């Protein structure tokens, strides 16, 4: 049987299929890089900040509980109490500094600024309660302290909720990229099978 000569059309067709395969491979590689960045972001920019929010909540609670369990004595508060409060404040400031270093959305940044302002108000009220010479230990239970403490906890809860929401969004993006890779892989397999069948047909014709 006389073999069919290779035409320009055949060459263009094969080249087009090979080009599509190469393009799909490149797109798969880029999608895999994106997925790697997303999974890294979930850890560094979501799990780590969530742990920091938990530690911040614990530190704020510890500040409040310590103040309530060891209220200023009659007259000036003890130096030991003031030093413990300062140590807790340094701990909170250190956690906030670590949190700021993470990747924040605009909503998270706004909520963090609100928390910092509320923390500043709480610390001022706390310092006033600690430095006031008073015979009433109830200063540490003042309405200002209680209100600002409640605001602090509310802001921390919102920050934790935002971490969960943004983390879910990133996870969904990673799922979409995975589905995208599966489609490209199916396309590659289809093109390879098509090229193989065409080459087999040519060998039969020959």
C-alpha beads as a LAMMPS data file, in Angstrom:
LAMMPS data file: protein, C-alpha beads

206 atoms
205 bonds

1 atom types
1 bond types

-500.0 500.0 xlo xhi
-500.0 500.0 ylo yhi
-500.0 500.0 zlo zhi

Masses

1 110.0

Atoms # bond

1 1 1 0.000 0.000 0.000
2 1 1 1.326 3.369 -0.990
3 1 1 2.058 5.615 2.000
4 1 1 0.322 8.948 2.274
5 1 1 2.808 11.847 2.154
6 1 1 3.056 14.177 5.137
7 1 1 1.364 17.431 4.224
8 1 1 1.759 20.931 5.620
9 1 1 -1.667 20.505 7.157
10 1 1 -0.459 17.443 9.086
11 1 1 2.585 19.301 10.349
12 1 1 0.502 22.277 11.503
13 1 1 -2.007 19.948 13.176
14 1 1 0.670 18.027 15.088
15 1 1 2.441 21.259 16.026
16 1 1 -0.836 22.728 17.287
17 1 1 -1.540 19.684 19.465
18 1 1 1.991 19.723 20.865
19 1 1 1.702 23.455 21.487
20 1 1 -1.557 22.948 23.380
21 1 1 0.081 20.261 25.509
22 1 1 3.044 22.498 26.322
23 1 1 0.769 25.436 27.184
24 1 1 -1.377 23.234 29.437
25 1 1 1.752 21.915 31.184
26 1 1 2.917 25.488 31.802
27 1 1 -0.523 26.431 33.160
28 1 1 -0.469 23.372 35.445
29 1 1 2.943 24.343 36.794
30 1 1 1.759 27.886 37.496
31 1 1 -1.411 26.595 39.192
32 1 1 0.700 24.289 41.374
33 1 1 2.865 27.244 42.403
34 1 1 -0.307 29.170 43.294
35 1 1 -1.589 26.262 45.390
36 1 1 1.759 26.064 47.200
37 1 1 1.581 29.797 47.961
38 1 1 -2.014 29.436 49.161
39 1 1 -1.212 26.553 51.508
40 1 1 1.773 28.493 52.842
41 1 1 -0.482 31.521 53.332
42 1 1 -3.040 29.419 55.227
43 1 1 -0.315 28.513 57.722
44 1 1 1.682 31.750 57.925
45 1 1 -1.134 34.274 57.468
46 1 1 -4.094 32.414 59.011
47 1 1 -3.038 29.713 61.495
48 1 1 -0.190 31.734 63.020
49 1 1 -2.340 34.888 63.478
50 1 1 -5.134 32.748 64.938
51 1 1 -2.690 31.410 67.523
52 1 1 -1.595 34.982 68.242
53 1 1 -5.225 36.063 68.744
54 1 1 -5.708 33.170 71.182
55 1 1 -2.568 34.220 73.068
56 1 1 -3.725 37.850 73.068
57 1 1 -7.084 36.836 74.499
58 1 1 -5.328 34.792 77.174
59 1 1 -2.986 37.685 78.016
60 1 1 -5.839 40.192 78.270
61 1 1 -7.799 37.813 80.500
62 1 1 -4.714 37.284 82.655
63 1 1 -4.316 41.049 83.064
64 1 1 -7.907 41.379 84.194
65 1 1 -7.928 38.338 86.465
66 1 1 -4.659 39.350 88.084
67 1 1 -6.047 42.800 88.808
68 1 1 -9.239 41.377 90.261
69 1 1 -7.523 38.692 92.341
70 1 1 -4.921 41.148 93.693
71 1 1 -6.662 44.536 93.924
72 1 1 -4.721 47.547 95.168
73 1 1 -4.441 47.568 98.897
74 1 1 -5.711 50.476 100.933
75 1 1 -3.643 53.439 99.906
76 1 1 -1.099 53.067 97.076
77 1 1 -0.934 49.721 95.241
78 1 1 2.036 47.483 95.817
79 1 1 5.114 47.738 93.612
80 1 1 4.874 44.006 92.890
81 1 1 1.364 44.441 91.463
82 1 1 2.474 47.325 89.248
83 1 1 5.429 45.306 87.954
84 1 1 3.214 42.354 87.099
85 1 1 0.889 44.655 85.180
86 1 1 3.851 46.136 83.274
87 1 1 5.092 42.644 82.407
88 1 1 1.649 41.703 81.091
89 1 1 1.510 44.889 79.046
90 1 1 4.888 44.092 77.475
91 1 1 3.624 40.598 76.650
92 1 1 0.513 42.016 74.947
93 1 1 2.583 44.570 73.005
94 1 1 4.933 41.810 71.815
95 1 1 1.995 39.701 70.575
96 1 1 0.520 42.682 68.729
97 1 1 3.889 43.362 67.078
98 1 1 4.021 39.745 65.866
99 1 1 0.439 39.981 64.630
100 1 1 1.130 43.159 62.637
101 1 1 3.942 41.337 60.799
102 1 1 1.475 38.851 59.307
103 1 1 -0.433 39.490 56.086
104 1 1 -3.630 41.341 56.997
105 1 1 -6.673 42.145 54.922
106 1 1 -7.981 45.720 55.061
107 1 1 -10.823 44.588 57.334
108 1 1 -8.389 42.855 59.681
109 1 1 -6.124 45.916 59.737
110 1 1 -9.084 48.150 60.626
111 1 1 -10.226 45.787 63.366
112 1 1 -6.682 45.612 64.748
113 1 1 -6.465 49.420 64.901
114 1 1 -9.764 49.488 66.792
115 1 1 -8.448 46.861 69.215
116 1 1 -5.253 48.856 69.798
117 1 1 -7.271 51.998 70.563
118 1 1 -9.484 50.057 72.975
119 1 1 -6.410 48.525 74.578
120 1 1 -4.921 51.981 75.033
121 1 1 -8.141 53.138 76.730
122 1 1 -8.157 50.063 78.964
123 1 1 -4.506 50.491 79.941
124 1 1 -5.133 54.128 80.858
125 1 1 -8.086 53.176 83.050
126 1 1 -6.049 50.359 84.564
127 1 1 -3.099 52.633 85.280
128 1 1 -5.407 55.164 86.863
129 1 1 -6.883 52.481 89.122
130 1 1 -3.400 51.319 90.095
131 1 1 -1.959 54.752 90.849
132 1 1 -4.960 56.280 92.593
133 1 1 -4.525 56.504 96.344
134 1 1 -7.873 55.214 97.509
135 1 1 -9.399 53.232 100.311
136 1 1 -11.774 51.572 97.837
137 1 1 -10.405 48.479 96.143
138 1 1 -13.526 48.658 93.936
139 1 1 -11.602 51.027 91.651
140 1 1 -10.446 47.986 89.684
141 1 1 -14.095 47.109 89.050
142 1 1 -14.964 50.572 87.705
143 1 1 -17.442 50.872 84.842
144 1 1 -14.720 52.202 82.535
145 1 1 -12.533 49.151 83.086
146 1 1 -15.422 46.748 82.681
147 1 1 -16.687 48.443 79.508
148 1 1 -13.284 48.640 77.826
149 1 1 -12.505 45.051 78.833
150 1 1 -15.718 43.905 77.148
151 1 1 -14.786 45.887 74.033
152 1 1 -11.351 44.243 73.966
153 1 1 -12.856 40.771 74.051
154 1 1 -15.374 41.680 71.355
155 1 1 -12.599 42.933 69.055
156 1 1 -10.519 39.807 69.654
157 1 1 -13.525 37.624 68.820
158 1 1 -14.011 39.549 65.568
159 1 1 -10.333 39.128 64.671
160 1 1 -10.598 35.377 65.253
161 1 1 -13.761 35.208 63.113
162 1 1 -12.055 37.138 60.325
163 1 1 -9.154 34.690 60.353
164 1 1 -11.582 31.813 59.876
165 1 1 -13.495 33.589 57.097
166 1 1 -10.397 34.591 55.130
167 1 1 -8.872 31.133 55.644
168 1 1 -11.988 29.524 54.167
169 1 1 -11.772 31.869 51.153
170 1 1 -8.136 30.914 50.541
171 1 1 -8.998 27.224 50.905
172 1 1 -11.791 27.555 48.338
173 1 1 -9.374 29.254 45.932
174 1 1 -7.002 26.316 46.373
175 1 1 -9.866 23.908 45.590
176 1 1 -10.657 25.850 42.409
177 1 1 -7.015 25.663 41.346
178 1 1 -7.051 21.903 41.960
179 1 1 -10.140 21.483 39.775
180 1 1 -8.439 23.644 37.139
181 1 1 -5.370 21.354 37.164
182 1 1 -7.580 18.278 36.818
183 1 1 -9.241 19.784 33.728
184 1 1 -5.869 20.637 32.175
185 1 1 -4.565 17.146 32.940
186 1 1 -7.607 15.600 31.254
187 1 1 -6.961 17.849 28.233
188 1 1 -3.326 16.735 28.087
189 1 1 -4.312 13.065 28.208
190 1 1 -6.917 13.608 25.491
191 1 1 -4.445 15.381 23.207
192 1 1 -1.794 12.712 23.735
193 1 1 -4.317 9.963 22.917
194 1 1 -5.447 11.879 19.845
195 1 1 -1.886 12.313 18.593
196 1 1 -1.215 8.643 19.275
197 1 1 -4.296 7.537 17.341
198 1 1 -3.356 9.774 14.403
199 1 1 0.160 8.342 14.306
200 1 1 -1.247 4.815 14.532
201 1 1 -3.616 5.533 11.653
202 1 1 -0.733 6.803 9.535
203 1 1 1.284 3.659 10.233
204 1 1 -1.699 1.534 9.186
205 1 1 -2.114 3.541 5.979
206 1 1 1.517 2.963 5.161

Bonds

1 1 1 2
2 1 2 3
3 1 3 4
4 1 4 5
5 1 5 6
6 1 6 7
7 1 7 8
8 1 8 9
9 1 9 10
10 1 10 11
11 1 11 12
12 1 12 13
13 1 13 14
14 1 14 15
15 1 15 16
16 1 16 17
17 1 17 18
18 1 18 19
19 1 19 20
20 1 20 21
21 1 21 22
22 1 22 23
23 1 23 24
24 1 24 25
25 1 25 26
26 1 26 27
27 1 27 28
28 1 28 29
29 1 29 30
30 1 30 31
31 1 31 32
32 1 32 33
33 1 33 34
34 1 34 35
35 1 35 36
36 1 36 37
37 1 37 38
38 1 38 39
39 1 39 40
40 1 40 41
41 1 41 42
42 1 42 43
43 1 43 44
44 1 44 45
45 1 45 46
46 1 46 47
47 1 47 48
48 1 48 49
49 1 49 50
50 1 50 51
51 1 51 52
52 1 52 53
53 1 53 54
54 1 54 55
55 1 55 56
56 1 56 57
57 1 57 58
58 1 58 59
59 1 59 60
60 1 60 61
61 1 61 62
62 1 62 63
63 1 63 64
64 1 64 65
65 1 65 66
66 1 66 67
67 1 67 68
68 1 68 69
69 1 69 70
70 1 70 71
71 1 71 72
72 1 72 73
73 1 73 74
74 1 74 75
75 1 75 76
76 1 76 77
77 1 77 78
78 1 78 79
79 1 79 80
80 1 80 81
81 1 81 82
82 1 82 83
83 1 83 84
84 1 84 85
85 1 85 86
86 1 86 87
87 1 87 88
88 1 88 89
89 1 89 90
90 1 90 91
91 1 91 92
92 1 92 93
93 1 93 94
94 1 94 95
95 1 95 96
96 1 96 97
97 1 97 98
98 1 98 99
99 1 99 100
100 1 100 101
101 1 101 102
102 1 102 103
103 1 103 104
104 1 104 105
105 1 105 106
106 1 106 107
107 1 107 108
108 1 108 109
109 1 109 110
110 1 110 111
111 1 111 112
112 1 112 113
113 1 113 114
114 1 114 115
115 1 115 116
116 1 116 117
117 1 117 118
118 1 118 119
119 1 119 120
120 1 120 121
121 1 121 122
122 1 122 123
123 1 123 124
124 1 124 125
125 1 125 126
126 1 126 127
127 1 127 128
128 1 128 129
129 1 129 130
130 1 130 131
131 1 131 132
132 1 132 133
133 1 133 134
134 1 134 135
135 1 135 136
136 1 136 137
137 1 137 138
138 1 138 139
139 1 139 140
140 1 140 141
141 1 141 142
142 1 142 143
143 1 143 144
144 1 144 145
145 1 145 146
146 1 146 147
147 1 147 148
148 1 148 149
149 1 149 150
150 1 150 151
151 1 151 152
152 1 152 153
153 1 153 154
154 1 154 155
155 1 155 156
156 1 156 157
157 1 157 158
158 1 158 159
159 1 159 160
160 1 160 161
161 1 161 162
162 1 162 163
163 1 163 164
164 1 164 165
165 1 165 166
166 1 166 167
167 1 167 168
168 1 168 169
169 1 169 170
170 1 170 171
171 1 171 172
172 1 172 173
173 1 173 174
174 1 174 175
175 1 175 176
176 1 176 177
177 1 177 178
178 1 178 179
179 1 179 180
180 1 180 181
181 1 181 182
182 1 182 183
183 1 183 184
184 1 184 185
185 1 185 186
186 1 186 187
187 1 187 188
188 1 188 189
189 1 189 190
190 1 190 191
191 1 191 192
192 1 192 193
193 1 193 194
194 1 194 195
195 1 195 196
196 1 196 197
197 1 197 198
198 1 198 199
199 1 199 200
200 1 200 201
201 1 201 202
202 1 202 203
203 1 203 204
204 1 204 205
205 1 205 206
